[in-house]
Amino acid sequence: MKKIGILGMGGIGSFIGAKLSKSYKNSNEVEVIFICRNETKEIINRKGLTLITPQETITSTADLTSDNPEDIGILDVLIVATKSYSLASAISSYKNCIHPKTVIIPLQNGVDAKSIIENAIETNSNNILEGCIYVASNVEEPGVVKHVGGPGKMFFGNNDKLDFKWVEKLLLEGGLDIVYTKEIQKILWKKYLFVSPLSVMTAALNITFGELAEDSKHMYTLKQMMIEVQTLAEKFNVTLTEKDIEDSLAMVSKFPYQAKTSFQLDFENNNQNTEKENLLDYVITNGEEHNVSVEKYREMNKKIANR
């Protein structure tokens, strides 16, 4: 029996969890566990998890929905879908569910999730992989999530000789659109090239994807911010091309006009915690350290500070 845990049942975790629990319903070989607490846990246990997509509405239940490490037990695969600011504390809370053979796949909006996990818990670092997902999925209410944009494609991988194709097979059969790759660093930075500037800019200016896409001045600023990320990526031995930038710019208009990033929504909801440290501060701090000009990020940082 393989045990797959999804830690964090927000927009991303619920998108993944609904598909896995639907595909592995009544399976004798795979157990799916939703790791969440409070009202979300109570509602999913009572009503199930509902995922609303343009094609269908899925309501499913996991083999277990719990926040108790003793009930959860040792996991074979742990997908971590918490926000970046709670990654360290969340993974530490479930360290007793992690064996040296447990494969950990973080899906945060950043490029340093693996190092955060390595600093938070003691485990086999070779089994801490890196990952990302292209999807916009928002919590409508506890236990109900709506897929509002993005293909839902997931990537994960590592840079050493260890082979985790078995994890790809497990998750593919679980209904996920997922690719295992040895080029995960390039993919992480390519997503960061899109997510970081877009999140920072829409939050700073309080505009939707559509409002940004239809304004040529805004799109010019967005491109300049992407160039700053491109330059920073080179310092980490990752090459992002002009095509990568053009592809990222084109992607903005493929989302619904009213779409917003989770970072922007956190600001609108006056949440105490946001992903500012990973999406904005990371670029400015590392820009200073590596002598990279990040003036557009600094401008947006000032606007956010004045909101």
Phi, psi and chi 1 to 4 in degrees:
 res  aa     phi    psi   chi1   chi2   chi3   chi4
   1 MET       -  123.2  176.9   71.1   74.6      -
   2 LYS   -94.6  133.5  -66.0  -70.4 -173.8 -174.6
   3 LYS  -110.6  118.7  -67.2  173.1   66.6  173.4
   4 ILE  -107.9  122.5  -55.1  172.8      -      -
   5 GLY  -107.6  138.4      -      -      -      -
   6 ILE  -113.5  113.2  -58.7  101.4      -      -
   7 LEU   -96.2  113.6  174.7   54.0      -      -
   8 GLY   101.2   99.8      -      -      -      -
   9 MET  -103.2   54.3  -62.5  -57.2  -65.4      -
  10 GLY   -90.4 -147.2      -      -      -      -
  11 GLY   -60.1  -47.7      -      -      -      -
  12 ILE   -74.6  -49.9  -58.4  -59.8      -      -
  13 GLY   -59.9  -38.2      -      -      -      -
  14 SER   -71.4  -37.0  -66.0      -      -      -
  15 PHE   -58.1  -47.8  177.2   86.1      -      -
  16 ILE   -70.4  -46.1  -67.1  167.7      -      -
  17 GLY   -62.6  -39.3      -      -      -      -
  18 ALA   -62.7  -41.5      -      -      -      -
  19 LYS   -69.4  -44.1  -69.7  177.6  177.3  -69.3
  20 LEU   -65.0  -44.5  -72.0  174.8      -      -
  21 SER   -68.7  -32.6   55.9      -      -      -
  22 LYS   -67.3  -46.1  177.8 -172.4  176.2 -176.9
  23 SER   -69.2  -35.1  -62.2      -      -      -
  24 TYR  -102.8   19.9  -78.0  123.8      -      -
  25 LYS   -60.0  130.8 -176.6  178.9 -179.1 -179.7
  26 ASN    63.6   19.6  -59.4  -37.7      -      -
  27 SER   -74.0  141.6  171.5      -      -      -
  28 ASN   -94.6   -0.3  -65.8  -40.3      -      -
  29 GLU  -116.7  -21.9  -61.9  178.1   -6.4      -
  30 VAL  -132.5  133.7  178.4      -      -      -
  31 GLU  -115.0  129.3 -177.5  177.7   -6.8      -
  32 VAL  -107.6  129.3  177.9      -      -      -
  33 ILE  -123.8  125.2  -60.3  172.1      -      -
  34 PHE   -92.0  123.7  -63.0  163.7      -      -
  35 ILE  -106.2  105.4  -55.4  173.5      -      -
  36 CYS  -156.6  175.2   55.3      -      -      -
  37 ARG  -141.9  178.2   57.9 -172.7  179.4  178.4
  38 ASN    54.8 -136.2  -58.2  -27.9      -      -
  39 GLU   -64.3  -37.0 -171.9  178.4    8.9      -
  40 THR   -60.8  -46.6  -60.0      -      -      -
  41 LYS   -60.2  -46.2  179.1 -174.6   72.2  172.2
  42 GLU   -63.6  -43.3  -66.7  169.0    9.3      -
  43 ILE   -70.2  -41.8  -71.4  178.4      -      -
  44 ILE   -63.9  -39.6  -68.3  176.7      -      -
  45 ASN   -65.4  -30.6  -85.8  -35.4      -      -
  46 ARG   -90.1  -41.1 -174.2  156.3   39.7   90.5
  47 LYS  -116.6  -10.6  -62.4 -178.8  178.2  179.9
  48 GLY    89.3  174.2      -      -      -      -
  49 LEU  -101.0  129.6  170.5   66.6      -      -
  50 THR  -112.1  126.2  -61.8      -      -      -
  51 LEU  -116.8  120.7  172.1   66.0      -      -
  52 ILE  -100.4  119.1  -56.9  167.2      -      -
  53 THR  -120.6  165.9   76.8      -      -      -
  54 PRO   -60.1  -26.0  -26.0   35.7      -      -
  55 GLN   -92.6  -33.2  -65.6   77.7   30.6      -
  56 GLU  -162.0  167.3   60.8  179.2  -18.4      -
  57 THR  -116.5  122.6  -64.8      -      -      -
  58 ILE  -107.1  127.0  -59.2  169.7      -      -
  59 THR  -119.9  120.6  -62.0      -      -      -
  60 SER  -141.1  165.3   59.6      -      -      -
  61 THR  -127.1  147.6   56.3      -      -      -
  62 ALA   -87.0  168.9      -      -      -      -
  63 ASP   -67.1  -28.1  -65.7  -79.1      -      -
  64 LEU  -154.5  135.2  174.0   68.1      -      -
  65 THR  -122.5  113.1  -60.7      -      -      -
  66 SER  -158.1  161.7  175.5      -      -      -
  67 ASP  -120.1   14.5   60.2  -16.7      -      -
  68 ASN   -99.2  110.9 -172.6  -21.7      -      -
  69 PRO   -56.4  -33.6  -25.4   35.4      -      -
  70 GLU   -66.5  -38.7  -67.8 -175.1    6.4      -
  71 ASP   -70.9  -37.0  -68.0  -20.4      -      -
  72 ILE   -69.4  -44.9  -65.0  164.4      -      -
  73 GLY    75.8 -167.8      -      -      -      -
  74 ILE   -76.9  131.6  -61.0  -62.9      -      -
  75 LEU  -101.8  148.4  -62.2  165.6      -      -
  76 ASP   -86.2  -38.9  -65.0  -73.0      -      -
  77 VAL  -134.7  131.4  177.4      -      -      -
  78 LEU  -122.3  114.1  175.7   59.5      -      -
  79 ILE   -95.4  120.1  -61.7  171.5      -      -
  80 VAL  -102.9  109.6 -170.6      -      -      -
  81 ALA  -116.6   25.7      -      -      -      -
  82 THR   -74.9  168.2   61.9      -      -      -
  83 LYS   -67.8  155.5  -66.0  -70.2 -175.8   67.9
  84 SER   -61.0  -34.4   55.3      -      -      -
  85 TYR   -69.9  -18.0   53.7   74.9      -      -
  86 SER  -109.7    8.0   60.0      -      -      -
  87 LEU   -58.8  -50.6  174.4   57.6      -      -
  88 ALA   -62.3  -46.5      -      -      -      -
  89 SER   -69.7  -37.9   60.4      -      -      -
  90 ALA   -66.0  -46.4      -      -      -      -
  91 ILE   -67.0  -33.7 -159.3   80.4      -      -
  92 SER   -66.1  -34.5  -63.4      -      -      -
  93 SER   -66.1  -23.0  -63.1      -      -      -
  94 TYR  -119.4   27.1  -65.4   95.2      -      -
  95 LYS   -62.7  -27.1   62.1 -176.2  178.5 -178.1
  96 ASN   -74.5   -8.8  -69.6  -22.6      -      -
  97 CYS   -94.1   -0.9  -59.7      -      -      -
  98 ILE  -110.2  118.2  -62.0  169.6      -      -
  99 HIS   -99.2  159.3 -176.0  -86.7      -      -
 100 PRO   -54.4  -22.7  -30.6   36.2      -      -
 101 LYS   -93.7   -4.1  -68.8 -174.1  178.2 -180.0
 102 THR   -66.9  128.9  -59.4      -      -      -
 103 VAL   -90.8  124.4  176.8      -      -      -
 104 ILE  -110.2  127.0  -57.3  172.5      -      -
 105 ILE  -122.3  102.5  -54.8  174.9      -      -
 106 PRO   -84.4  144.9   28.8  -29.8      -      -
 107 LEU  -126.7   34.9  -64.1  174.6      -      -
 108 GLN   -76.3  160.8  -76.6   62.0   43.7      -
 109 ASN   -81.6   78.7  -74.3  -32.5      -      -
 110 GLY  -175.2 -174.7      -      -      -      -
 111 VAL  -123.4   10.4  -68.6      -      -      -
 112 ASP  -128.8   22.9   58.9  -15.6      -      -
 113 ALA   -62.6  -40.2      -      -      -      -
 114 LYS   -60.6  -44.4  176.5  169.5  180.0  168.3
 115 SER   -66.4  -33.7   63.8      -      -      -
 116 ILE   -63.8  -43.7  -68.7  172.7      -      -
 117 ILE   -66.2  -42.3  -65.0  173.1      -      -
 118 GLU   -59.4  -35.5  -72.3  174.6  -27.1      -
 119 ASN   -80.2  -18.5  -69.6  -30.8      -      -
 120 ALA   -90.4  -34.7      -      -      -      -
 121 ILE  -137.6  159.3   60.8  171.4      -      -
 122 GLU   -98.7  113.1  -68.7 -175.1   10.0      -
 123 THR  -157.6 -179.4 -170.3      -      -      -
 124 ASN   -70.8  105.1  177.8    7.0      -      -
 125 SER   -64.5  -22.6   63.6      -      -      -
 126 ASN   -65.5  -23.0  -68.9  -31.7      -      -
 127 ASN   -95.2    2.0  -81.7   13.8      -      -
 128 ILE   -90.2  105.8  -56.1  172.8      -      -
 129 LEU   -92.6 -171.9  -51.8 -173.8      -      -
 130 GLU  -128.9  148.2  -64.1  178.0  -74.9      -
 131 GLY  -158.2  168.9      -      -      -      -
 132 CYS  -159.9  162.5   66.3      -      -      -
 133 ILE  -139.8  140.6 -176.2  169.4      -      -
 134 TYR  -100.6   94.6  -76.4   88.3      -      -
 135 VAL  -161.3  146.8   69.5      -      -      -
 136 ALA  -113.9  113.5      -      -      -      -
 137 SER  -139.2  120.3 -173.6      -      -      -
 138 ASN  -115.3  144.9  -62.1  -27.9      -      -
 139 VAL   -76.9  117.4  176.0      -      -      -
 140 GLU   -78.1  -41.5  -61.8  -77.9  -70.4      -
 141 GLU  -164.1  164.5   58.3 -174.4   81.1      -
 142 PRO   -53.0  125.7  -28.9   36.5      -      -
 143 GLY    87.2   -2.7      -      -      -      -
 144 VAL  -130.1  122.2  179.5      -      -      -
 145 VAL  -129.0  141.1  170.4      -      -      -
 146 LYS  -116.1  127.6 -174.6  174.5 -176.7  179.7
 147 HIS   -82.9  110.0  175.0 -158.5      -      -
 148 VAL  -103.9  -11.3  -62.7      -      -      -
 149 GLY   178.6  169.1      -      -      -      -
 150 GLY    83.8  152.4      -      -      -      -
 151 PRO   -75.4  -15.8   29.1  -36.3      -      -
 152 GLY    77.4   18.4      -      -      -      -
 153 LYS   -81.6  136.2 -166.3  171.6 -171.6   67.3
 154 MET  -119.4  140.3 -177.3  173.3  161.2      -
 155 PHE  -125.6  143.4  -63.3   88.1      -      -
 156 PHE  -150.2  159.8   77.9  103.3      -      -
 157 GLY   175.9 -171.1      -      -      -      -
 158 ASN  -150.2  170.3   56.6  -33.3      -      -
 159 ASN  -112.0    1.8  -61.7  -43.3      -      -
 160 ASP  -103.2 -165.5   54.6   36.5      -      -
 161 LYS   -86.5   -7.8  -65.4 -179.2  179.7  179.3
 162 LEU   -67.2  144.3  -65.7  178.7      -      -
 163 ASP  -111.3  124.1 -171.8   -9.1      -      -
 164 PHE  -119.0   33.8  -67.7   92.5      -      -
 165 LYS   -61.9  -27.9  -72.2  -72.4  -72.4 -175.4
 166 TRP   -63.7  -32.1   68.8  -91.2      -      -
 167 VAL   -69.8  -41.6  179.0      -      -      -
 168 GLU   -58.0  -45.5  179.8 -173.2   54.3      -
 169 LYS   -61.7  -43.6 -178.1  174.3 -176.4  -68.5
 170 LEU   -59.9  -43.3  179.9   70.8      -      -
 171 LEU   -80.6  -31.5  -61.4  179.4      -      -
 172 LEU   -62.6  -45.1  -82.4  170.3      -      -
 173 GLU   -67.7  -17.8  -68.8  176.5   -6.4      -
 174 GLY   -85.6    6.6      -      -      -      -
 175 GLY    92.9    6.9      -      -      -      -
 176 LEU   -91.2  145.9  -60.9 -177.5      -      -
 177 ASP   -90.0   95.1 -177.4    2.6      -      -
 178 ILE  -137.4  144.8 -174.1  165.0      -      -
 179 VAL  -129.7  131.1  173.7      -      -      -
 180 TYR   -93.9  131.5  170.9   59.9      -      -
 181 THR  -144.5  152.0  175.0      -      -      -
 182 LYS   -91.2   -1.2  -65.9  -69.6 -173.4  178.1
 183 GLU  -104.6   33.3  -58.7  -65.3  -32.9      -
 184 ILE   -65.6  -32.3 -170.4   61.3      -      -
 185 GLN   -62.0  -43.0  -84.5  -69.4  -48.5      -
 186 LYS   -61.7  -42.4  167.4   68.9 -176.0  -91.5
 187 ILE   -67.6  -41.0  -67.2  170.8      -      -
 188 LEU   -59.3  -46.6  -77.2 -176.1      -      -
 189 TRP   -70.0  -32.2  -85.2   95.1      -      -
 190 LYS   -66.8  -39.4 -173.6  173.3  179.4  179.0
 191 LYS   -67.9  -41.1 -178.0 -175.9  178.0 -176.9
 192 TYR   -60.6  -35.2 -164.7   73.3      -      -
 193 LEU   -57.8  -32.5  179.7   76.1      -      -
 194 PHE   -88.2  -51.7  174.3   75.4      -      -
 195 VAL   -70.3  -44.8  171.5      -      -      -
 196 SER   -63.6  -57.0  171.7      -      -      -
 197 PRO   -61.1  -40.2  -22.8   34.4      -      -
 198 LEU   -65.2  -44.9 -177.1   66.1      -      -
 199 SER   -63.1  -46.3  -63.1      -      -      -
 200 VAL   -65.0  -44.5  170.0      -      -      -
 201 MET   -70.0  -44.3 -166.4  168.4  173.2      -
 202 THR   -66.4  -34.5   53.0      -      -      -
 203 ALA   -70.2  -41.7      -      -      -      -
 204 ALA   -66.4  -38.7      -      -      -      -
 205 LEU   -98.7   -7.5  -57.6 -179.6      -      -
 206 ASN    57.0   54.6 -167.0   24.9      -      -
 207 ILE  -129.7  158.7   55.0  175.6      -      -
 208 THR   -86.8  173.3   66.1      -      -      -
 209 PHE   -57.3  -44.6  -77.4   37.0      -      -
 210 GLY   -65.4  -40.8      -      -      -      -
 211 GLU   -64.4  -34.9  -71.2  168.5  -24.9      -
 212 LEU   -69.7  -47.7 -168.5  156.6      -      -
 213 ALA   -62.8  -30.5      -      -      -      -
 214 GLU   -88.2   -1.7   68.5 -174.9    6.4      -
 215 ASP  -109.8  112.3 -171.1  -50.5      -      -
 216 SER   -63.0  -35.0   59.7      -      -      -
 217 LYS   -66.8  -41.7  -69.2 -177.8  178.7  178.9
 218 HIS   -62.8  -42.6  -73.2  -19.5      -      -
 219 MET   -66.2  -34.1  -70.9  -61.5  -71.2      -
 220 TYR   -64.2  -44.4  175.2   79.5      -      -
 221 THR   -62.7  -41.2  -60.1      -      -      -
 222 LEU   -60.3  -41.2 -175.7   66.0      -      -
 223 LYS   -64.5  -40.1 -178.1  173.4 -176.8  177.9
 224 GLN   -63.2  -37.7  -63.8  -51.6  -57.6      -
 225 MET   -67.2  -37.3  -67.6  177.9   71.1      -
 226 MET   -65.0  -37.0  -71.9 -178.8  178.0      -
 227 ILE   -64.3  -36.8  -69.1  171.5      -      -
 228 GLU   -63.8  -40.5  -68.3  177.4   -7.4      -
 229 VAL   -66.3  -41.3  172.0      -      -      -
 230 GLN   -57.4  -44.7  177.3 -169.4   41.0      -
 231 THR   -66.1  -39.8  -53.3      -      -      -
 232 LEU   -65.9  -39.8 -178.1   60.3      -      -
 233 ALA   -58.7  -35.3      -      -      -      -
 234 GLU   -59.7  -32.2  -68.6  176.7    0.1      -
 235 LYS   -69.2  -17.7  -57.7  -61.7 -178.5  178.2
 236 PHE  -105.9   21.0  -68.8   86.2      -      -
 237 ASN    61.3   34.0  -60.7  -45.8      -      -
 238 VAL  -119.6  125.4  174.3      -      -      -
 239 THR  -100.2  118.1  -60.2      -      -      -
 240 LEU  -107.6  130.9  -62.0  172.3      -      -
 241 THR   -94.5  171.1   65.5      -      -      -
 242 GLU   -60.7  -35.6  179.0   65.3   25.0      -
 243 LYS   -64.5  -37.4 -174.7  178.0 -174.9  -57.2
 244 ASP   -60.1  -40.9  -69.2  -30.4      -      -
 245 ILE   -66.6  -46.1  -67.8  176.3      -      -
 246 GLU   -63.4  -39.7  -66.0  -55.7  -37.0      -
 247 ASP   -62.7  -40.4  -71.8  -13.6      -      -
 248 SER   -67.5  -41.1  -66.9      -      -      -
 249 LEU   -63.4  -40.0  -69.6  169.7      -      -
 250 ALA   -67.6  -28.5      -      -      -      -
 251 MET   -67.8  -26.3 -159.1 -176.7  -54.7      -
 252 VAL   -57.5  -43.2  177.6      -      -      -
 253 SER   -76.7   -7.2   60.7      -      -      -
 254 LYS   -84.8   -9.5  -65.9  179.3 -179.5  178.7
 255 PHE   -89.7  158.9  -76.3   81.2      -      -
 256 PRO   -56.8  148.9  -25.1   34.0      -      -
 257 TYR   -54.3  -41.1 -172.4   91.5      -      -
 258 GLN   -88.2    4.6  -64.4  -63.4  -25.7      -
 259 ALA   -62.0  144.6      -      -      -      -
 260 LYS  -135.0  153.5  -62.3  179.0 -179.9 -178.9
 261 THR   -80.1  159.9   64.6      -      -      -
 262 SER   -64.3  -32.6   60.0      -      -      -
 263 PHE   -61.8  -44.9  179.9   57.4      -      -
 264 GLN   -64.4  -41.9 -178.1  179.4    4.5      -
 265 LEU   -64.4  -35.6  -69.7  171.4      -      -
 266 ASP   -62.0  -38.8  -77.8  -21.9      -      -
 267 PHE   -68.0  -43.0  -91.2   91.9      -      -
 268 GLU   -61.8  -35.7  -72.0 -174.9    3.1      -
 269 ASN   -87.9    5.3  -64.5  -32.4      -      -
 270 ASN    55.3   36.5  -64.9  -45.7      -      -
 271 ASN   -66.4  138.2  -69.8  -13.5      -      -
 272 GLN   -64.9  -36.7 -176.0  175.7   -0.9      -
 273 ASN  -104.9  136.7  -66.2  -45.8      -      -
 274 THR  -138.3  174.2   72.6      -      -      -
 275 GLU   -91.0   22.4  -66.7 -178.4  -70.9      -
 276 LYS   -56.4  -40.8 -180.0  174.9  179.4  -69.9
 277 GLU   -60.6  -38.6 -179.5  176.8  -11.7      -
 278 ASN   -86.7  -31.8  -64.6   78.8      -      -
 279 LEU   -95.0  -25.2  -65.0  175.0      -      -
 280 LEU  -121.2  -57.3 -162.5  164.7      -      -
 281 ASP   -60.3  -35.7  -62.3  -14.0      -      -
 282 TYR   -58.3  -42.4 -179.4   87.3      -      -
 283 VAL   -67.8  -44.6  174.6      -      -      -
 284 ILE   -66.1  -46.2  -67.3  175.8      -      -
 285 THR   -62.5  -47.5  -60.0      -      -      -
 286 ASN   -74.1  -26.7  -78.6  -80.9      -      -
 287 GLY   -62.6  -43.2      -      -      -      -
 288 GLU   -64.1  -44.1  -69.1  175.8   -8.3      -
 289 GLU   -65.1  -35.3 -177.2  176.0  -20.9      -
 290 HIS  -105.8   13.0  -64.5  -77.9      -      -
 291 ASN    58.4   46.8 -162.7   27.4      -      -
 292 VAL  -111.3  131.0  172.1      -      -      -
 293 SER   -72.0  125.7  174.1      -      -      -
 294 VAL  -131.8   49.6  -71.8      -      -      -
 295 GLU   -63.8  -38.3  -69.2  -50.0  -52.0      -
 296 LYS   -66.1  -37.0  -67.7  -59.5  179.8 -176.6
 297 TYR   -64.4  -38.8  -92.1   86.3      -      -
 298 ARG   -64.4  -39.9  -67.9 -176.8 -172.6  -80.1
 299 GLU   -61.6  -44.8  -71.4  177.3   16.8      -
 300 MET   -68.4  -33.6  -67.1  -60.0  153.4      -
 301 ASN   -61.6  -40.9 -170.5   32.8      -      -
 302 LYS   -64.7  -40.6  -69.9  178.4 -178.3  177.3
 303 LYS   -65.0  -40.5  -68.9 -178.3 -176.1  -64.9
 304 ILE   -65.9  -38.6  -75.5  177.3      -      -
 305 ALA   -64.0  -27.2      -      -      -      -
 306 ASN   -93.1   -0.1  -69.0  -31.4      -      -
 307 ARG   -73.6      -  -81.5 -162.7   60.8  178.5
